[in-house]
């Protein structure tokens, strides 16, 4: 199997650091033939907007799971995400959805569904800062997957960064300590599932248009998330604001996806990934005022290790890609 293009892999793992966003489906890298023309100076603004939008999405999700299960919230997020992605069909029409890679779309959506369900579970049951920080381990899993699945060569420096990142995960999870819980393992499983979704994009990014992949993702993931949602289904005894929160969750996730896709298209990924981590302080501040959740020292130290590892891997990939080109 051929070696992976470092630029492509780095671009894909960049989204994962958002936890896009924990509990959301991975963003797409714009297809080269797509008419997306943005000045490079707009890329940091788009990436910052994406990180903030995904941070607010985590907050609206936490508000919604006070009335429904995490799985039901995941279904509604997918459903409203599908509704908000349909305007992408304006102009190209159904021709946008022509593909001979429906099996890859299904595989990618299956990974995405698992990532969303486990990610939403983590956001519902863990302190938000912990859930988001653990989700930042997705790029570490992508590096391992790039070796096992794509045949990419990873040298000592990147393996050292991966090890440092997983040490950060262990600092947050504290196995054997009283704070350790099954919900942390669910969050870590979600990060690994998201990595599978990113790696599957590698096989589609050269032929499938980004907007088509977004729509297919939502089309397939909506019925997939409905299946577990039905097992835990309860009609919420809540006023209209609750439905507004669910709609906002879908809207924020879709807008965050689109902003990130276009940021990666316009700018250099290694420069954008550090901006991605704006999501964490947004979540920490909102969680403090809305849910009285405080960032503990272990989560702060662990998140610092994970973020540093991700930034190093991204910049290392960018230097190697420039050397090859």
PyMOL commands that set and color helices and strands:
alter all, ss='L'
color gray80, all
select helices_A, chain A and resi 6-16+40-64+70-89+93-97+102-125+128-135+138-148+156-173+182-202+210-231+240-266+269-276+278-291+297-324
alter helices_A, ss='H'
color red, helices_A
deselect
rebuild
show_as cartoon
